[in-house]
Amino acid sequence: MTTARVTVDPSFRVGPAHRRLFGSFVEHMGRCVYGGVFEPGHASADALGLRRDVLDLTRELGVSVVRYPGGNFVSSYRWEDGVGPVGDRPRRLDLAWRSIETNAFGLDEFMRWTAEAGVEPMLAVNLGTRGVQEACDLLEYANHPGGTHFSDLRRKHGVDEPYGVQLWCLGNELDGPWQVGHKTADEYGRLAAETARAMKLIDPSVSLVACGSSNRGMPTFAGWEATVLEHTYEHVDYISAHTYYDPSDGDRASILASAVDMDAFIREVVATADHVAAKQRHRKKLQISFDEWNVWYQSRLRTDMDRGWVEAPALIEDTYTATDAVVVGDLLVTLLRHADRVGVACQAQLANVIAPIRTITGGAAWRQTIFHPFALTARYARGAVLLTEPTGPTHDTTRYGEVSSVDTVATHDEETGALAVFAVNRGDTDLTLDLDLRAFAAPRGEEHIAIDAGDDVNDPAAPDRVTPVTLGAPTVDSGRSSVRLRAASWNLIRFTAS
C-alpha cells in the first residue's frame, strides 16, 4: 500500500485555532431566514418565532460567529426597515434575489437569535446604495449606550443595553457587476475608508472588514485588493475573501482537490496585503476574513431565479453528497493551516441555502452530509494549529495539475493534551499515513473517525444515511502511528499527547 509520512511537532506552531474560523452566514436569501432560523407557528418555535430545532443543530454544529444580513442582500437593504413594531415594518422588493422582503425578521430578532444560539454577531453595512451616514446610524443603534436618537430608538424597542457588536463588514462583493451599487476599486476603496474612519469615531473598539474580491477568478482579482487596501489599510483589520466550488463543473479528481485553489487564493491575498503594507510602511499584518466559502452547485441558481416576486422562495437548496462532505473537510484543513493570517471564516449559509442544516417549512430539520466534518473540526480543533508537511504520493487533476494525494493539519491543546490530526486522502486508492509523534511525551491513540466520498445524501427519508464512521483507536509504537486512509476520505485521528 502507498505510504504518506507526516511529522507532528508542537514546535511547528502556525497560530491559535481561532474560534472565529468556525463561523456561518445568515442572509435574507431564499429560506435561510424565513422557514430556516425563523418560523413563527412552527411546532418547535419559541415565543419570538425562532425554530428551536435549528438552534439546537446550530449549537451542535459548533458555530462561533454568524455574518448577517448579507451577502448580496445587504447592498440594497435599509436596516431601519427591520426594527420596531413588526406590524409597522414595510414590505420591500429585494433586488438581489428578486424576492419580497417582509422585514418580519430584522436586527433585533437576529441579535436575540445570536444570544440564544451562543454565537458572536458579525454585521454588514450597505455600501451599495447607501453610505457613511447610514453605516454610522446603524452602529449608533447597535453599540451606543443611550442619549442619542438611534441609541434611544433601540431602547424604545425594548433593548436597554447596547449590543456591542465587534465585527463589521464594509459592504459586500462591490467588485461584482451583479451587485446593486457595483463600484470600481477606487470608488469602493475611498468610500470604505471614509466609512471606517467615521465608524471608529463612534466606537474605536470595532473590527472592520474591507471587501476583497468575490472570487479568485474575477478579472480584477489582486488589483482590486491592492487598490482597496491602498485606501483602507490603516483603517481596517481584515480583507474579505469569498469562494465556492461547483461539483458539477469539473472532474471528480479536481473537485476533491478544491482546497488547492483555496490555498493559493489565501497566499495571493496575503502577498497583496503585505505588498501594500511594505509600500505604505505599515507595521500591522492584515488578517483575512474568509466570510463566504462552501461547495455550491452554482449552475442550479439560474433555474431557481426563473419565477416572479414572491416571499422566501426556495433558492439553491443543494442536497450534498458524501463527496461534498470530504471537500468541505479539506477546505477546513486549509483554513486552519493559514490560522496565522485567516482570523475569521464563515461557511455560507447556515440553513437551507447551500447549507449544513436543511428544514421543511412546518416540518423537520436535519443534518446534511457537510454538517459532520464542520462539527467535528469545530469540536476538536483546539489550542495551537501545527504545521504539517506530508510527503508521499501525488496524482493528476484536470484543473490543478499534479496535486498531493494527502492533505493534513494538526492542532494541539497544551492544557488538555488533546492532539487532533485532520487528514484527507484526495486520491482514488487507499494509503497508509505514517505519523511521527516522537516530539510528544508518550502519545496515546484515542479515536479515528472517517467520512468516505460517494453519492449518498441525507434527506428527510434517511436523515442519517451519511454519518461519520468510527474506525477504532490508532495504535502508537515508540512515538509512531500508522493509520489507513481509505480512498477519497476525510479523517480525524485523535491522540492524547503532552
N, C-alpha and C positions, 0 to 999 in steps of 0.2 A: 504494500500500500504506500502511496506517495506520502511524504512527510514534510510538514512545515514546522519551523522552530521559532520560538519566541522567548526572550529573556524578560522577566518581570522584576524590576528592581525599584525599591522606594526612593532611591536617589534620582531616578529619571522622572522628576516631577514636572508636569506641564502647568498645573494650576489647580485651583479648587473645583470640585464638581458642583458648580453653581446650581442652586435650586431653580433659578430663573431659566435654566436651559430646558426645563420641562414645562413650558408654557403651552397655552392653547389660544384659541381665537373664536370669538362670538361676534358674527357680523349679522346685520339685518339683511339677510340674503336667504331666499327660499324658506325652509322650515327650521333654520338653525335656532331662531328665537321663538317664533310662534309655532307651537307644536313640538318644539325641541326643549329648550330650557324653561319655557313659559307656556302654560296651557291651563288657564282658569277652567274649572269644571272637570278636569281630569281626575280620575279616582285617586291618584297619588298627590294631587296638587295641595299646597298649603293655602293659608288664607290670602297670601299675596299672589297666588296663581303659579308659583314655582313648582315644577314637577320634582317630587322627592325622589322618584326612581332615577331621574337623570342626575340629581345632586349626589345620590349615593354612588353612582357609577363614576362621576367626576372625581369624587374623593378616592375611590378605588384606583382610578387611572393615575393618581399622583400628580395631578396638575398643580402648578405652583403660581402661575401668573396667567391672566387672561386679557387679551387685547380686545378693545371694543371702541366704537360700533362698526368699524370697518378699517381697511378694506375700501373697495370702490364706492361703497355706500356713503362713506363719510364725506366724499368730495362734493356732494350737493346737499348735505344734511344741515338742518337748523336744530341745534341741540335744544333750544328753548321749547321746541315742539314736544319734547319728551319729558317735561317736568310739569308739576302742578296737577290739579284735578284731572283725572283721566277723561271725564266727560267733556272737558273744555279743550282737549287737545285736537288739533286739526288733522285731517286726513290729507296726505300729500302723495304726489307722484314721485316714486323712487326712480330716478333716471338711470342709475347704474344697472339695475336688474329688471327694469320695466315692470315694476310691481306697484301695488297700492300699499303705502305705509300708513298704518292706523295710529302709530305712536302710543299704543296702549302700554308698551314697554319702552322705558327710556332710562336716563342716567340714574335716577333714584332707585328704580327697580333693579337695575344692574348692580348697583352698589349693595343693595340688600342681598342679591343673589351671591355676590362675591363673599360677603360676610358668612352666609350660610354654607357656601362651598369651602371656605377656608383658603381662598386664593387671593393673590395680590392683583388689584386692577391696573390695567395699562390703557390709558385713554388716548384717542387720536382726535386731533382738531382738524377742521375743514379749512384747508388752504387751496381748495379748488375754486369754489365760488365765493369764499369769504376770505378774511384776512386777519390782521394783527388784533383789531379791536374785539372781534368775536372770540378769538382764542383767549384773550385776556379776560373777557366776561365769563367764559366757561371756567377758567382757572379760579377766578374770584368766587364763583358759585361753589366750586368743589372744595377749595382749600382755605379761603379766608375765614377767620373766626366769626366775624359779625360786625355790624355797624356800618355796612355799605349796602348799596342797592342789591347786588346779586347774592352776597352772603346772607343778607336778611331775607331774601326771597327763598333761599334754601331753608332757613329757619321757619319761615312761614309755611313751607311744605312739610314741616314736621321733623326736620333733621337739624338739631341744635349744634352738634359738634361738626367741625369740618371733616371732610373725608380724608384729607391728607394724601391725595394720590401723588405718587412719586415718579412714575414712568409716563411720559407723554410723547406721542408721535406727531411730528410736524407735517401732517398731511399723509397722503398715501399714493404711491406709484405715479407721481406727477410727470414722470418721463414718458408714460404710456399715452399714445394718441387716443386710446379708448377712454381715458379718464376725463370726467367732467372737470373742466378747468385745466386741462393739459398745458404745461409750460415748458419753455426751454430751460436748460440748466442754469443759465444766468438769471432768468426771471424767477425761477424757484429758489435758487440759492440766496438771492437778495431778500426775497420775502421771508424765507425761513430764518435768515439771520436777524431780520427786524423783529420777527415774532419771538424768537428765542430771547433776544435782549429784553423785550417787554415782559415776557413771562417770568424771567428770572428776577426782574424788579419786584414783581408781585410775590414770588416765592423762590428765593435763591436755592432752596433745597431740592428742587425738581431736577430730574434727569431727562434730557431731551434727545430724541431720535430724529436725525435728518433722513429724508428719503434717498435711498440708493436706487440702483437700477431694479426694474421689475423682474428681470432675469438676466442671466449671463449672455443670452443670445440677442439682447437688444442691440441695434446698430450703434447706439450711443454709449454702450457699456464702457466703463472705466473713464472715458472722457466726461461722462455725466458726474461720476463720483468726484473726479478731480476738480471740476468747476464748482460743484456744490460745496465741497469742503474748503475751497479757497475763500468762499464767502462765510462759511459757518464754523470752521474747525474750532475756533476759540470759544464758541458759544454752545456747542452741543457735546454730548457724551457718547453717542452711538451714531453709526451709519447703518441703514437697514439693508437687508438682502432678502430677496424672495426667489423661490424656485419650486417648480413642480415637475414630476416625471410621469410621462404618459405610457402605460404598459402597452397600449395599442399602437404605439409609434416606434417600433424597433424590434430587433430580435431579442429572444429571451436572455441571451448572454449579456447583451448591452443593458437591458433593464435591470438585471441583477447587479450590474456594475455601476448603477446610477450614482452611487456615492463618490465615484471617481470625479464626476463633474462637480458635485458639491464641494469636494476638497479643493479642486482647482479654483472654483469661484471664491471661496474664503481666502485662499492665498493671494489671489489677484486683488481683491478688495483691500486686504491688509497692506499689500505692496503700494497700492494707490494712496491709501491714507497716510502711510509712512512717508511717501514722497512729498505730500503736501506738508506734513509736519516738518520735514527737513527743510523744505523751501521757505516756510514761514517761521522757522526756528521755535517750534512748539516742543515742550518737554513731555507733555502727556501723550500716552498711547491711546488712540481712539479705539473703542470697542465696536464690535458688530452686533446688531440686533437682527438675528435671522428670524424675523417675525412672521414669515409665511413660508411654510415648506410642507410638502406631502407628495404622495402618489395621487395622480388625478387623471382620469380618463377624459382629457380635455375635448376630444372630438365629439363627445356627447352633449356639450353645452349648447351647440348650435340648435340641436333638436329641442332642448329644454326651453329655449327662448322663443320658440315659434308658437306664441299664444298672445292673448290680449292682456289688458291691465287687470290683474287680479291680486287678491291678498295672499301672501305667503305661498306662492306656487312651489311645487316640488322641483328643486333645481339641483343638478349634479349630485343626486343621492347614490353615489357609486357604491356598489357591493364589492367588497375587497376579497381577493383570493389569499390563500396561504403564501403564494409567491410575493404578493404585495406586502405581506407582513415581514418577510425576510428583507425586502428592500427597505422598509421603514426602520427595521432594526439596524441595518447598516448605515442609514442616514444618521441615526442617533449615535452610532460609533464615531462618525465623522465629526459631529458637533462636539462630542466630549473630547476628541483628540485636539480640538482647537479651543479648549477651555481657557487658554491664556488670552485669547482675543475675542471669542464669542461669549458675550456676557448675558444675552437674552436670546431665547429661541421659542417660537410659537408654532406648533403644528396647526395647520388650518384644515377644517374648522372643528369645533367640539362635537356638535350634534347634527346629524342628518346630511349636512352639506360636506361632501368629501371628508367624512368624519369617523372617528373610532366608535362613536355611540350613535346608534340608529333608534328611531322610535316610530310607532304608529300613532297618528293622532287619535286620541281616545283609547289607545291600546298599550301594548307592551313596549319596553325598551330593552335593547340587547347590545352585547359587545361584538363589534366587528373583529375580523382577524387582526387588524393592525392595532387594536387595543392592547394586545398582550405584550409585544415587545416594548411598547412605550411604558406600560405599567410596571413591568419587571425592571426595566432600566431605571425608571424614576425611583423605584423602591431600593435597589441595591447599588446604584452608582453614588457612593458616599465617600466623603473625605477628599483625598487628593486624586487627580487624574494622573496616571503614569503613562509615559510614552512607551509604546511597544513597536518594534520594527520586525515584523515577521519575515523570515527568509524561507523560500520554498517555491512551489510550482507557480507558473503563470499560464494564462490562456488568452486566446484572441477573442476580441469582440469587434463587431462591425463599426460601432460608433466610437469606441475609445482605444482601439488598437489592442496592444498587449497589456493585460492588467494582472495584478497579483490575484491569485485564487483565494487567498485568505486575507481578511481584514480584521484587525484586532485593536482593542484598547483595554486598559485596566484601571480600576480605582482601588484605593486602599485607605481605610479609616484607621488611623493610628490608635484612636481611643478604644475601639471595639475589636480591632484586629481583623475586621472583615476585609477580605480581598476578593474582588469580582473581576473576572476576565470575560469580556464580551468578544465573541469571535464569530465571523461569518465566513462560511465556505461558499464562494460565488461560483465554484466550478461544478461540473456535471459528474464528478466521481468522488467517492468517499476518500478521506485522507486522515492522517494522524497528525495531531497537533502536539508537539513536544514542548512542554513548558518548563523553563529553568527558573525555579523559585528559590535558589540557594541563598539569595540575599536576605531572605526572611528566616526567622528562627522557628524551626520545627513546624512548617506549614502542614495543615491538616485539611483534607478534602471534605467538603460539605454536601455539594449538590451539583448536578449537571442537568440543565433544562434546555430543551431544544424545540424549535419550530421548523418543520420541513416545508420547502416550497411545493406548490401544487395548485390545482384548480379548485379545490374545495373552498366553500364560503360558509359563513354563518348567516342564517336568516331566521325569520320567526318560527319556521317549522323545526329548525335544528339550530338554536342559538349557540350551542357549544360544540358544533361539528369540528371546528378547528380550535384547539386549545394547546398550550404548551405541554410537552411530554417530559416527565422526569426520568432520566436515564441512570440514576444512581449516583453515589458519591465517587468522585475521582480518587484514585489511589496516588499516594505520594511516596516515593522511594528516594532517600538521600537528597531531598530537595528538588526532585524532578517528578513531573507528572505527564503521562501520555493519555490523550483523550481522542477518541474517534469523532471526527466531524463528518456527518453524513452529507452527501451531495446536496448542494443548494439549500443550506440550512443556516438559521440563526441560532446561536448558542450562548448561554450564560453558564459559566463554570465558577463555582463559589468555593472559597477556601477560608480558613481562619489562619492568619499569619501575623506574627508580631515582629 
